[in-house]
């Protein structure tokens, strides 16, 4: 189990590094911060949300943090969701088309990474209520040559009141950004199981199964954003509905993760050593006990 998770993390990291290091006719990427040192260097911290230096992954009482590069990252969950503060970079010159970074944590306006030009925020980006750090970017093509700073902000003291940031670079390549939305799939029940990719700590989304026009299942599922971030596959028995038309719906779900939901012939699909039945995963809000 541990070896498999480590392999998935390595694949995810390599994919991100390849995405930000390959340029189409542009210059090499310029590293702004990788947060691998013992402290924040010239970055200036205020408040209590940030420690004296980068943290090494997950903090106490926090869902597992993943998707960061190397060993260190910025994680403002230092004192839980109740602390606030900022972390501001030294000034730099914008020299590429994009500022690319990894970000996770809360989806609030007050838990974000900001781009400052002339001391004013001209762009901001937040997480998706997920401890998985995902790639995102600021388009700075119109700001080339200008001086700028980056500011990591945690001003929220409520649920998901923290932010995770890592691996900030200037690049001429824009990364693929995960998207969330409402997705629907029409299908016929043909197999015994429905399997769903789960990422522990992801923002739950409403997953519904309708058979012959009637709702038969509803789960608040932590659907994984993509195949690289799957913690385990949850499976549910749908054999009683075999041969009937069905509609699968998910609200505020990750597009790639939703596409991974399958009807396999058996439960050895994907990662067999990391599968859990619906009964075992009934800690999910809204899961009906006994629905397996």
ABEGO torsion letter per residue (X at the ends): XAAAAAAAAAAAAAAAAAAAABBBGBBBBBBABAGABABAEABBBBEAABBABBBBEBBBGBBBBBGBBEABBBBAAAAEAABBEBBBBBBBBBABABBBBBBBEBABAABBBBBBBGGBBABBBBBAGBABBBBBBBBAAAABGBBBBBBBBBABABBGBBBBBBGBBBBABBBBBBBBBBBBBBBBBABABBBBBBBBGBBBBBBBBBBGGBBABBBBBBBBABAAABABBBBBBAAAABGBBBBBBBBGBBAAAAAABBBBABAABEBAAABBBAAAAAABBGBBBGBX
